[in-house]
């Protein structure tokens, strides 16, 4: 599935996690990498990450993911494994970063039912 701007991936519905709707962000399936060239022009990245509420409509299987923010090949943020009942706040210093990767992993159990969100995604540049 291709990343979807401001919508949950594959469902064409708003990004929603734990009942909270987010008007902006990127919906992705796992595994995925979204890469931005920021060219040392950004100072901070903020977001809320987690699995979209749409996973609750599919079944209890899957719906686990990991989220990483990688700057120039170095891990700047790592959630560890998240389930459908978890979200994490992202607040990362991007000072000096040229290439920014937003990486979602399948948490080791395959990508089934892994509709992941980078919600409220904002880079200060």
N, C-alpha and C positions, 0 to 999 in steps of 0.2 A: 504494500500500500504506500502511496506517496504521501509525504507530509501535507497537512492541510492547514492553511492559515486561518486563524480565528474560529475554527470548527474542530470538533472531534473527528479523528481520522475514520474514514469509512462510513460514518453514520450521518454525515451532513447535519449534525445537530450541534448546538452550542457546547463549548467546553464546560464541563461540569464535574466537580469533584466533591465528594461528601456533601452533596446538596447545594453547594455554592457554584453559581454560574459566573464564568469569567468571559468578558466580551472580547479579549484579545489573547493571543497565544498561538502555539503551534501544536497540532495534534499529530502524533506519529504512532506507527506500529513498532514493535521490537523485533529484531535489533534494528537500530537506525543511527545515522549520524547526519546532523545538519551542520554544515560548515559555513562560517562567515570569515571573510577577510576584513579585519577591523583596522589593520595597519597602524597599530600603536595610537589610535585616535580615541579609544574608549577608556573610561576609568572604572566603570562598575557595571555589573550585570545583576539584575534581580528577577525573580520569578517564584512561582509556586509550582512544584512538580508532584505528579502522582498519576494514578490510573483513573481514567474517565468513568463516570457513573454508568456509562453504557455497558460496561463489563458485567454489571449486575443483572442485565437482561439476558445474558448468554448462558450463564451457569456458573457453578462453583469452581470449575477447572481453570487452570492458568491464572491470569490476572496477577502476575508478579513481574516486577521490573527493577532495574537499577538505573540510576541517572548519574551522569558525570559531566562536569564542565571541564574541558581541556583547553589550555592555552599554550600554543606553540609546543605541543606534545607533552606537557606536564599537567597532571591532574590537579585542578584547583578546587574541586568540590566533588564529593562522592556520597551518595545517599546510603549505599548498601542496599539490601533487598527491601523493596516496598511492596505491600499488598494492596488490595482494593480499599482497605481501611486506613491507609497512611497517606499523608502528604508531607512535604518538606518545603521550608522556605529556603530560597537560594539568594545569597548576597555575596558576590564574588568581586574582588579587586582585579581589574583587567589592565592596570597600569603596565605599559610596555608590551602587551600582547599584540602580535600581528595576526595570527590565525586562531580563531575560536571555534571549537567543536562542541556541539551539544550531542551527547552520546546517550542512547538508551540501550541497555542490555536486557536479555530475556531472563535473567536471574538463574540461569542454568537449567530451566525446565521447558525450554522451547518458547516460541512466540505466540502460542495459542491464547487468545483473549487478552492480549497485552496492548490495549489502547491507551497509550501514554500521552501525557500533556505537559507542555512547558507553558503554563498559564500565567497571564499577567506579565509576560516576557518584556523586559525593558533594559536597553543598554544606554548608559549615559556616555555620549560621545560628543 
